[in-house]
Amino acid sequence: MADNNEIETEEQMSRNNIADLLCTAMMEKDYKEVRRLCGEVPEDLLQKNSIYDDTVLHMAAHSKQNDLVLYLLNLIPEDHNHQLSNIKNTDGNTILHEVAADDAMKDAAKELLKRDADLLTASNELGEKPIFCAARYGQSQMFVFLAKKMGLENLSPEESKPHLRRNDGTTVLHVSMATECFGLALFIAQSYPYLIEQRDQSSMTALQYLACNPTAFRKGKTQIRRGFIELLNKSKFEVQKGLAKLLSSILLFVEGKKNDRDTLQELVRLLVENDTSWEVNINSQAMSPGESDKKPEIEECSSKLSQKKGQNSEESSINKDKKSNENALFLATMSNIQEIVQEVLNFRPQALKHTKHELLSRRL
């Protein structure tokens, strides 16, 4: 009996040692060593190894190692596949949540779903499905792939809404707007127009958030100027070879930024056409005590998650003293966003009367 206990202790110590070596290899990005170690204990691939309760698969996915994830999945015994949707880290993220944060991981996503389809609808601590993570990081291909797998196009608005928003009411449209992923935001608004009028915990629509972000409309011009100078500096040696290549690079850069501006303008037009914030005057007094001072969940939760996991999510700064009862025209006027003001006046001129009333009330 004693001998058996000693053997079990030695095996456990060996496994613990391998787990430590795995974490070290992952941190040092020594993926060859990771493969070797995992080959020794394939049954431990779903064990939690980090302070965030990540498995080696979580870590590989977070490191955007598509081939490594596929390799590790092939080591997992078939009778363990059903466990994948139940294995979560401290944020409640499954391996698919981590994989969904990058378009380049689509093959890994396909393989995961072959093994456990329940991963599609598994929620993390914030109530986010994997498709929400794809929206946050602006991963359009992954978003479309997951939406198709979920069959969202065949669901009614009421059936699909729970998959496209989290516990605090923030939708995939809200979060793609906050992170300035406007190409994806446009796709979402076109595909799921019923999300345009949805309000988050702060009772804000997507258009209201955009109307509080004047920098989104200034970046294009600034980036073109900066990009032009950078291209010139980097390409001085090319001038001697010929201006054709240099000019071609500059034209491609400028054209890309023009497309970005066109996308943003089309998004503004679509949001204005479907927005109802100007019609509904929400009484901010009705908010519970202290709620008006609470940091918006759309900003707090996303930044908190990004900082904790070290992920790079550049969210736009949002005016903290905004009120949900101020319509988009008022907010855009205060933010000096001419693009939104012009669209609202063109499509909803009646909103001007309501906005004048708000401005007069402010002065009084």
Phi, psi and chi 1 to 4 in degrees:
 res  aa     phi    psi   chi1   chi2   chi3   chi4
   1 MET       -  -43.9 -179.9   67.3   72.1      -
   2 ALA   -61.1  -40.6      -      -      -      -
   3 ASP   -62.2  -40.9  -69.5  -19.8      -      -
   4 ASN   -62.9  -42.5  -71.2  -23.9      -      -
   5 ASN   -63.0  -39.5  -70.9  -23.5      -      -
   6 GLU   -64.7  -40.3  -72.4  179.1    5.6      -
   7 ILE   -63.7  -44.5  -68.1  173.0      -      -
   8 GLU   -62.6  -40.6  -70.6  176.5    2.3      -
   9 THR   -63.4  -43.9  -57.9      -      -      -
  10 GLU   -62.6  -39.9  -71.2  177.3    2.0      -
  11 GLU   -64.0  -41.9  -72.6  179.9   -7.4      -
  12 GLN   -65.4  -41.6 -172.9   59.2   46.1      -
  13 MET   -63.5  -38.7  -71.2  176.4   62.6      -
  14 SER   -64.0  -42.5  176.6      -      -      -
  15 ARG   -66.1  -41.3  -73.6 -171.8  172.3 -173.9
  16 ASN   -62.1  -39.2  -70.0  -21.0      -      -
  17 ASN   -64.6  -42.2 -176.3   47.4      -      -
  18 ILE   -64.1  -39.9  -70.4  176.2      -      -
  19 ALA   -61.1  -41.7      -      -      -      -
  20 ASP   -64.5  -42.4  -68.7  -20.2      -      -
  21 LEU   -65.0  -36.3  -69.0  172.4      -      -
  22 LEU   -62.3  -47.2  -94.2  174.7      -      -
  23 CYS   -60.0  -43.2  -74.3      -      -      -
  24 THR   -63.3  -45.2  -58.8      -      -      -
  25 ALA   -62.8  -39.7      -      -      -      -
  26 MET   -65.7  -43.9  -75.3  -60.2  -57.0      -
  27 MET   -65.1  -33.9  -72.9 -172.3  -70.3      -
  28 GLU   -88.1    1.8  -65.6  178.1   -8.7      -
  29 LYS    58.7   33.9  -62.0 -177.2  179.1 -179.6
  30 ASP   -93.0   77.4 -173.8   -7.2      -      -
  31 TYR   -71.1  -23.5  -57.4  124.3      -      -
  32 LYS   -65.5  -41.3 -176.8  176.8 -179.7 -180.0
  33 GLU   -68.7  -35.0  177.7   66.3    2.8      -
  34 VAL   -60.7  -44.8  170.7      -      -      -
  35 ARG   -62.1  -42.0  -68.4 -176.7 -178.5 -136.9
  36 ARG   -63.8  -46.0 -174.2 -172.1   72.2   77.3
  37 LEU   -66.1  -41.6  -68.9  168.6      -      -
  38 CYS   -66.7  -29.8  -71.2      -      -      -
  39 GLY   -65.8  -23.9      -      -      -      -
  40 GLU   -78.8  -34.1  -67.2 -176.7   14.9      -
  41 VAL  -134.1   64.9  -75.7      -      -      -
  42 PRO   -60.0  -26.2   22.4  -34.5      -      -
  43 GLU   -71.4  -12.5   63.6  -83.8   11.6      -
  44 ASP  -100.3    7.4  -73.7   -6.8      -      -
  45 LEU   -62.6  -25.5  -76.8  174.1      -      -
  46 LEU   -97.8    9.7  -58.0 -179.2      -      -
  47 GLN   -81.2  145.5  -63.2  -60.5  -47.4      -
  48 LYS   -83.1  128.1  -61.8  176.0  179.1  179.2
  49 ASN  -117.7  -19.1  -62.8  -43.0      -      -
  50 SER  -107.5  174.5   76.0      -      -      -
  51 ILE   -68.6  -16.6   59.0  173.2      -      -
  52 TYR   -96.8   11.7  -61.6  116.2      -      -
  53 ASP    63.0   29.6  -75.6  -14.7      -      -
  54 ASP   -79.3  142.7  -72.2  -39.7      -      -
  55 THR   -86.3  172.8   65.6      -      -      -
  56 VAL   -64.8  -28.0   65.8      -      -      -
  57 LEU   -69.0  -40.3  -83.4  161.6      -      -
  58 HIS   -57.1  -47.3  -81.3   91.7      -      -
  59 MET   -66.1  -40.0  -69.4 -174.5  -80.5      -
  60 ALA   -65.4  -39.6      -      -      -      -
  61 ALA   -67.7  -42.4      -      -      -      -
  62 HIS   -63.8  -29.4 -177.5   61.7      -      -
  63 SER   -85.1    3.1  -59.8      -      -      -
  64 LYS    61.5   39.4  -59.5  176.8  174.5   54.6
  65 GLN  -101.3   81.9  -63.3  -61.3  -48.0      -
  66 ASN   -58.5  -48.8 -175.3   70.7      -      -
  67 ASP   -64.0  -37.0  -69.1  -18.5      -      -
  68 LEU   -67.2  -41.7  179.2   58.0      -      -
  69 VAL   -61.0  -44.0  171.5      -      -      -
  70 LEU   -62.9  -41.2  -69.3  172.3      -      -
  71 TYR   -61.8  -45.7  173.8   81.0      -      -
  72 LEU   -67.4  -37.5  -63.7  176.3      -      -
  73 LEU   -61.9  -35.8  -74.9  173.6      -      -
  74 ASN   -70.5  -15.5  -73.9  -33.0      -      -
  75 LEU   -85.8  -17.7  -65.9  178.5      -      -
  76 ILE   -74.5  129.5  -62.7  175.3      -      -
  77 PRO   -58.5  143.7  -23.3   33.9      -      -
  78 GLU   -57.6  -35.6  -71.2 -173.4   11.8      -
  79 ASP   -73.0   -1.3   58.5  -13.7      -      -
  80 HIS   -99.8   -7.2  -75.7   49.3      -      -
  81 ASN   -59.3  -37.7  -75.0  -24.3      -      -
  82 HIS   -65.9  -13.6   67.7  -77.6      -      -
  83 GLN   -83.3  -15.1  -59.5  178.2   20.9      -
  84 LEU   -56.0  -41.2  -69.0  172.1      -      -
  85 SER   -73.4  -13.1   56.0      -      -      -
  86 ASN   -98.6   -7.3  -64.7  -39.2      -      -
  87 ILE   -92.8  108.3  -63.1  173.2      -      -
  88 LYS  -129.4  153.2  -58.4 -179.1  178.9 -177.9
  89 ASN   -90.0 -168.7   59.3   20.9      -      -
  90 THR   -66.0  -23.5   51.6      -      -      -
  91 ASP   -82.9   -4.3  -69.6  -37.4      -      -
  92 GLY    83.0   10.0      -      -      -      -
  93 ASN   -80.4  132.3  -75.1  -18.0      -      -
  94 THR   -82.4  176.8   65.6      -      -      -
  95 ILE   -63.4  -33.9  -59.7  162.0      -      -
  96 LEU   -67.9  -34.0 -174.2   58.9      -      -
  97 HIS   -56.7  -44.4  -79.5   90.0      -      -
  98 GLU   -69.6  -41.5  -57.5  -70.1   -9.4      -
  99 VAL   -64.1  -35.4  164.1      -      -      -
 100 ALA   -66.9  -11.7      -      -      -      -
 101 ALA   -80.3    3.6      -      -      -      -
 102 ASP  -152.1  128.2 -163.5  -64.8      -      -
 103 ASP   -58.0  -32.4  -78.6  -19.2      -      -
 104 ALA   -67.8   -9.5      -      -      -      -
 105 MET   -98.8   17.5  -58.4  -67.6  -70.3      -
 106 LYS   -63.2  -35.8 -163.6  161.2   71.0  169.6
 107 ASP   -64.0  -39.2  -71.8  -19.4      -      -
 108 ALA   -65.5  -38.8      -      -      -      -
 109 ALA   -62.3  -42.6      -      -      -      -
 110 LYS   -60.6  -44.5  -70.1  178.2 -178.7  177.8
 111 GLU   -66.9  -40.0 -175.1   61.3   29.4      -
 112 LEU   -60.1  -43.4  -79.1  165.4      -      -
 113 LEU   -71.8  -26.4  -68.2  174.2      -      -
 114 LYS   -65.0  -33.5  -75.7 -179.7 -175.6  177.8
 115 ARG   -87.0  -32.9  -65.8  166.5  179.9  -91.0
 116 ASP  -153.9   98.1 -170.3   -9.1      -      -
 117 ALA   -67.5  -19.5      -      -      -      -
 118 ASP   -66.6  -14.7  -70.9  -19.0      -      -
 119 LEU   -60.1  -30.3  -75.5  163.6      -      -
 120 LEU   -57.7  -38.3  -91.7  178.1      -      -
 121 THR  -110.5   10.5   53.8      -      -      -
 122 ALA   -71.7  134.7      -      -      -      -
 123 SER  -106.0  148.1  -61.8      -      -      -
 124 ASN   -91.0 -168.4   63.1   17.1      -      -
 125 GLU   -64.0  -24.5  -67.6  -63.2  -46.0      -
 126 LEU   -90.8   -2.0  -61.7  177.0      -      -
 127 GLY    84.1   19.6      -      -      -      -
 128 GLU   -91.4  132.3  -60.0  170.5  -15.5      -
 129 LYS   -82.4  164.7  -52.3  -70.3 -168.2  -63.9
 130 PRO   -54.2  -33.7  -30.9   38.2      -      -
 131 ILE   -64.0  -28.0 -165.1  171.9      -      -
 132 PHE   -67.3  -39.0 -161.8  101.3      -      -
 133 CYS   -64.1  -38.5  -66.5      -      -      -
 134 ALA   -62.1  -39.3      -      -      -      -
 135 ALA   -67.5  -41.7      -      -      -      -
 136 ARG   -59.7  -38.6  178.4 -169.0  -67.8  112.3
 137 TYR   -97.6   12.4  -64.6  103.8      -      -
 138 GLY    65.3   30.4      -      -      -      -
 139 GLN   -91.1   86.7  -56.3  -55.8  -61.1      -
 140 SER   -62.1  -45.0  -58.3      -      -      -
 141 GLN   -63.4  -42.3  -67.0  179.4   33.3      -
 142 MET   -65.9  -40.4 -176.0   66.6   74.8      -
 143 PHE   -60.4  -48.3 -175.5   94.0      -      -
 144 VAL   -62.9  -42.5  171.8      -      -      -
 145 PHE   -60.0  -48.5  167.4   73.3      -      -
 146 LEU   -68.2  -38.0  -66.7  174.8      -      -
 147 ALA   -61.9  -40.4      -      -      -      -
 148 LYS   -66.7  -42.7 -174.1  174.3 -178.9  179.4
 149 LYS   -63.1  -33.5  -75.7  -67.4 -176.9 -180.0
 150 MET   -80.4  -12.1  -63.3  170.7   80.0      -
 151 GLY    66.8   34.8      -      -      -      -
 152 LEU   -62.3  -29.7  -66.4 -177.3      -      -
 153 GLU   -66.9  -18.4   70.4  -82.9    7.8      -
 154 ASN   -98.3    0.8  -60.4  -40.0      -      -
 155 LEU  -100.9  152.5  -59.8  179.7      -      -
 156 SER   -74.9  162.9   67.6      -      -      -
 157 PRO   -53.1  -42.1  -30.3   37.4      -      -
 158 GLU   -67.6  -31.7  -68.5  -51.5  -47.7      -
 159 GLU   -76.3  -33.8  -70.2  173.2  -36.6      -
 160 SER   -88.7  -23.9   60.5      -      -      -
 161 LYS   -54.3  -44.5  -79.4  178.7 -173.6  177.4
 162 PRO   -59.2  -25.0  -25.1   35.4      -      -
 163 HIS   -83.2  -18.1  -60.2  -58.4      -      -
 164 LEU  -110.3    9.9  -61.0  172.7      -      -
 165 ARG  -143.1  163.2   67.4 -176.1  177.3 -160.3
 166 ARG  -109.0 -172.6   63.7 -172.1 -175.8 -162.2
 167 ASN   -59.0  -34.4  -64.5  -22.1      -      -
 168 ASP   -85.7    4.4   63.9    3.7      -      -
 169 GLY    93.0   -8.4      -      -      -      -
 170 THR   -65.6  129.5  -58.3      -      -      -
 171 THR  -100.3  171.3   68.3      -      -      -
 172 VAL   -63.3  -26.7  -69.6      -      -      -
 173 LEU   -72.2  -43.0 -178.4   57.3      -      -
 174 HIS   -56.4  -49.7  -78.2  110.1      -      -
 175 VAL   -72.2  -34.0   77.5      -      -      -
 176 SER   -69.4  -28.1   59.9      -      -      -
 177 MET   -72.2  -42.4 -161.7   72.6   69.5      -
 178 ALA   -64.6  -35.0      -      -      -      -
 179 THR   -92.1    6.8   52.7      -      -      -
 180 GLU    59.7   35.4  -61.7 -173.7    1.2      -
 181 CYS   -92.7   72.5  -59.8      -      -      -
 182 PHE   -71.8  -28.1  -62.0  126.3      -      -
 183 GLY   -63.0  -45.9      -      -      -      -
 184 LEU   -68.9  -38.5  178.9   55.7      -      -
 185 ALA   -59.4  -39.5      -      -      -      -
 186 LEU   -65.0  -43.9  176.9   59.7      -      -
 187 PHE   -60.4  -43.6  172.2   80.7      -      -
 188 ILE   -64.1  -44.3  -68.8  171.6      -      -
 189 ALA   -64.2  -35.3      -      -      -      -
 190 GLN   -73.4  -38.3  -69.1  171.2  -26.4      -
 191 SER   -81.6  -33.6  -57.0      -      -      -
 192 TYR  -131.4   67.7  -44.9  103.0      -      -
 193 PRO   -59.5  -21.7   20.4  -32.7      -      -
 194 TYR   -68.4  -11.9   47.1   84.1      -      -
 195 LEU   -79.9  -17.4  -65.7  180.0      -      -
 196 ILE   -62.0  -38.1  -65.8  175.5      -      -
 197 GLU   -91.5    0.8   62.4 -180.0    9.2      -
 198 GLN   -71.2  141.2  -67.8  -65.5  -58.9      -
 199 ARG  -112.3  145.5  -63.6  173.9 -179.7  -88.9
 200 ASP   -89.2 -165.5   65.4   -0.3      -      -
 201 GLN   -62.1  -27.1 -178.2  171.9  -75.5      -
 202 SER   -89.0    9.9  -59.4      -      -      -
 203 SER    59.7   35.4  -67.2      -      -      -
 204 MET  -108.6  139.5  -62.8  -77.6  -73.9      -
 205 THR   -89.1  170.4   65.0      -      -      -
 206 ALA   -63.1  -39.5      -      -      -      -
 207 LEU   -65.8  -37.5  180.0   58.9      -      -
 208 GLN   -63.1  -39.0  -74.5  173.9  -60.9      -
 209 TYR   -64.5  -43.2  -84.4  111.0      -      -
 210 LEU   -63.9  -35.0 -173.7   58.6      -      -
 211 ALA   -70.3  -11.6      -      -      -      -
 212 CYS   -99.8    7.3  -66.4      -      -      -
 213 ASN  -124.7   74.4 -176.9   15.5      -      -
 214 PRO   -64.5  -25.9   23.1  -33.8      -      -
 215 THR   -64.0  -27.7   58.5      -      -      -
 216 ALA   -62.0  -28.1      -      -      -      -
 217 PHE   -93.6   -7.5  -64.4   84.3      -      -
 218 ARG  -101.1  -23.7  -49.7  -73.4  179.8  -97.4
 219 LYS   -60.9  -37.4  -75.4 -178.7  179.2  177.4
 220 GLY   -57.4  -49.3      -      -      -      -
 221 LYS   -66.0  -42.6  -63.5  175.3 -177.2  178.0
 222 THR   -63.8  -42.6  -57.2      -      -      -
 223 GLN   -67.8  -33.6  -72.5  175.1  -11.0      -
 224 ILE   -64.8  -45.4  -74.3  178.3      -      -
 225 ARG   -62.2  -47.7  -71.5 -164.7  -64.7  -90.1
 226 ARG   -64.6  -43.2 -173.9 -175.9  -58.9  127.9
 227 GLY   -64.2  -37.1      -      -      -      -
 228 PHE   -61.6  -45.0 -174.9   86.5      -      -
 229 ILE   -66.0  -42.4  -66.5  171.0      -      -
 230 GLU   -62.1  -42.5  -72.9  177.2   -3.5      -
 231 LEU   -63.7  -38.7  -78.2  170.7      -      -
 232 LEU   -64.0  -45.6  -77.1  174.7      -      -
 233 ASN   -63.3  -43.5  -70.9  -25.5      -      -
 234 LYS   -72.7  -20.4  -68.9  178.3 -178.7  178.7
 235 SER  -113.8   20.5  -53.0      -      -      -
 236 LYS   -57.0  -38.4  -76.4  179.4  179.8  178.0
 237 PHE   -68.3  -22.6   71.1   95.6      -      -
 238 GLU   -76.8  -21.5  -67.5 -177.9    1.1      -
 239 VAL   -60.6  -36.3  175.8      -      -      -
 240 GLN   -69.3  -30.8  -61.9  174.1   -8.2      -
 241 LYS   -76.1  -29.5  -66.2 -178.6  178.6 -179.7
 242 GLY   148.0  142.6      -      -      -      -
 243 LEU   -77.6  -16.1  -72.3  173.6      -      -
 244 ALA   -58.7  -48.2      -      -      -      -
 245 LYS   -64.9  -41.1 -173.8  175.7 -179.4 -179.4
 246 LEU   -63.6  -48.3  173.3   61.1      -      -
 247 LEU   -63.1  -36.7  -68.8  174.5      -      -
 248 SER   -62.0  -43.5  176.9      -      -      -
 249 SER   -63.3  -42.2  -62.0      -      -      -
 250 ILE   -65.1  -43.8  -67.9  173.0      -      -
 251 LEU   -63.3  -39.7  -72.1  173.0      -      -
 252 LEU   -63.9  -40.2  -74.4  172.5      -      -
 253 PHE   -64.2  -49.4 -178.9   86.2      -      -
 254 VAL   -63.0  -40.4  173.4      -      -      -
 255 GLU   -62.6  -39.6 -176.4   62.5   27.0      -
 256 GLY   -61.8  -42.6      -      -      -      -
 257 LYS   -68.8  -33.8  -67.0  -55.4  171.6 -173.5
 258 LYS   -64.0  -41.4  179.6  179.2 -179.8  -63.7
 259 ASN   -62.5  -38.0  -69.2  -22.4      -      -
 260 ASP   -61.7  -43.3  -69.7  -16.2      -      -
 261 ARG   -65.7  -39.8  -66.7 -159.2  -52.8  -84.3
 262 ASP   -63.1  -41.1  -69.2  -16.4      -      -
 263 THR   -61.9  -45.0  -64.4      -      -      -
 264 LEU   -63.6  -40.9 -176.7   54.8      -      -
 265 GLN   -66.0  -40.0 -167.2   59.3   45.3      -
 266 GLU   -65.3  -37.8 -172.2  176.0   -8.4      -
 267 LEU   -64.0  -44.7  175.8   61.5      -      -
 268 VAL   -57.7  -46.1  168.4      -      -      -
 269 ARG   -60.4  -44.1 -172.5  175.3  -59.2  111.6
 270 LEU   -66.8  -42.0 -178.2   59.8      -      -
 271 LEU   -65.6  -41.6  -65.8  179.9      -      -
 272 VAL   -63.2  -41.9  168.4      -      -      -
 273 GLU   -62.9  -28.9  -70.4  177.1    1.3      -
 274 ASN  -111.9   -2.6  -67.3  -85.2      -      -
 275 ASP   -77.6  143.6 -174.7   70.4      -      -
 276 THR  -122.0   11.4   57.6      -      -      -
 277 SER   -64.8  -27.8   61.9      -      -      -
 278 TRP   -73.3  -23.0   68.4  -83.8      -      -
 279 GLU   -82.9  -31.4  -62.6  173.6  -25.9      -
 280 VAL  -103.3  117.3 -176.4      -      -      -
 281 ASN   -98.4   98.6 -174.5   18.6      -      -
 282 ILE   -83.7  128.5  -61.3  176.3      -      -
 283 ASN   -77.8  109.5 -172.4   -2.8      -      -
 284 SER   -66.6  -18.3   59.5      -      -      -
 285 GLN   -67.1  -22.0  -57.1  -67.3  -33.7      -
 286 ALA   -76.8   -8.5      -      -      -      -
 287 MET   -69.2  146.8  -61.5  173.8   70.2      -
 288 SER   -64.8  152.4   58.4      -      -      -
 289 PRO   -53.3  129.7  -25.9   34.8      -      -
 290 GLY    85.4  -12.1      -      -      -      -
 291 GLU   -70.6  -32.5 -173.0  175.5  -15.5      -
 292 SER   -66.3  -21.7   59.7      -      -      -
 293 ASP   -91.8   -4.1  -62.8  -32.4      -      -
 294 LYS   -74.9  137.5 -173.0  173.7 -178.1  179.3
 295 LYS   -65.3  130.4 -170.2  176.5 -177.7 -179.0
 296 PRO   -54.5  135.4  -22.5   31.9      -      -
 297 GLU   -61.5  -32.6  -68.2  -72.0  -25.1      -
 298 ILE   -61.8  -31.5 -169.6  171.6      -      -
 299 GLU   -89.7  -43.8 -177.7  179.3    2.5      -
 300 GLU   -65.7  -52.1 -179.1 -179.1   24.3      -
 301 CYS   -67.5  -41.7  -68.2      -      -      -
 302 SER   -66.3  -44.4  -65.3      -      -      -
 303 SER   -68.7  -35.8   60.1      -      -      -
 304 LYS   -63.1  -44.7 -177.3  178.1  179.1 -177.9
 305 LEU   -66.1  -41.1 -175.3   62.8      -      -
 306 SER   -63.8  -44.2  -59.0      -      -      -
 307 GLN   -66.5  -40.2  -68.0  168.5    7.1      -
 308 LYS   -65.8  -39.3 -173.4  171.3 -174.7 -179.3
 309 LYS   -97.6   -1.5  -60.7  -65.3  -70.4 -179.8
 310 GLY    72.0   23.3      -      -      -      -
 311 GLN   -88.6  147.4  -66.4  164.6  -30.3      -
 312 ASN   -93.5  101.6 -177.9   21.0      -      -
 313 SER  -126.2  102.6  175.9      -      -      -
 314 GLU   -84.5   95.3  -63.6 -177.5    0.6      -
 315 GLU   -91.7  142.8  -62.2 -167.1    4.8      -
 316 SER   -72.7  147.6   48.7      -      -      -
 317 SER   -74.0  137.1   56.2      -      -      -
 318 ILE  -118.6  134.1  -60.4  173.2      -      -
 319 ASN   -56.1  121.0 -139.1  -23.5      -      -
 320 LYS   -79.4  -20.7  -68.7 -178.3 -179.1  178.2
 321 ASP   -96.4   19.5   59.4   -4.6      -      -
 322 LYS   -69.8  157.1   64.6 -173.2  178.5  -60.4
 323 LYS  -126.4  140.9  -70.6 -174.5  175.6   65.6
 324 SER   -70.1  -15.8   58.2      -      -      -
 325 ASN   -87.7    4.1   62.8  -35.1      -      -
 326 GLU   -95.0  125.3  -65.1  168.8  -10.7      -
 327 ASN   -74.5  170.1   65.2   45.3      -      -
 328 ALA   -62.7  -36.0      -      -      -      -
 329 LEU   -64.3  -42.4  177.7   56.8      -      -
 330 PHE   -62.7  -48.4  176.7   84.0      -      -
 331 LEU   -63.2  -41.9  -66.6  171.1      -      -
 332 ALA   -67.1  -35.5      -      -      -      -
 333 THR   -65.1  -45.3  -59.0      -      -      -
 334 MET   -65.6  -30.6  -62.7  -61.1  -69.8      -
 335 SER   -90.1   -2.7  -59.9      -      -      -
 336 ASN    58.5   46.3 -167.1   27.1      -      -
 337 ILE  -101.9   93.4  -57.1  176.5      -      -
 338 GLN   -63.9  -32.7  -62.6  177.9   17.3      -
 339 GLU   -61.2  -42.6  -66.9   86.2  -14.7      -
 340 ILE   -73.6  -42.9  -65.4 -179.0      -      -
 341 VAL   -56.6  -46.2  171.1      -      -      -
 342 GLN   -63.8  -42.8 -168.4   61.1   51.6      -
 343 GLU   -64.4  -42.0  -80.1  -61.1  -29.9      -
 344 VAL   -64.4  -44.6  173.8      -      -      -
 345 LEU   -65.2  -33.9  -67.9  179.3      -      -
 346 ASN   -71.3  -42.3  -72.7  -18.2      -      -
 347 PHE   -95.0  -32.7 -166.7   79.0      -      -
 348 ARG  -133.3   69.7  -62.8 -172.8 -178.1  -82.1
 349 PRO   -61.2  -24.3   20.5  -32.9      -      -
 350 GLN   -66.7  -17.7   63.1  -89.6   45.6      -
 351 ALA   -69.7  -19.9      -      -      -      -
 352 LEU   -63.1  -40.0 -178.8   59.0      -      -
 353 LYS   -61.2  -44.5 -178.1  178.2  179.0 -179.4
 354 HIS   -64.2  -38.2 -179.0   65.5      -      -
 355 THR   -70.3  -38.8  -57.5      -      -      -
 356 LYS   -59.2  -40.8  -77.0 -177.7  178.1  178.7
 357 HIS   -61.0  -41.9  176.3   71.3      -      -
 358 GLU   -64.8  -42.2  -71.2 -169.7   62.9      -
 359 LEU   -65.2  -40.1  -71.6  168.4      -      -
 360 LEU   -64.6  -39.7  -72.7  172.1      -      -
 361 SER   -63.6  -36.8  -62.7      -      -      -
 362 ARG   -63.6  -44.1  -81.4 -102.9  176.7  142.2
 363 ARG   -65.7  -35.8  -70.3  177.4 -179.6  176.3
 364 LEU   -72.7      -  -64.8  174.9      -      -
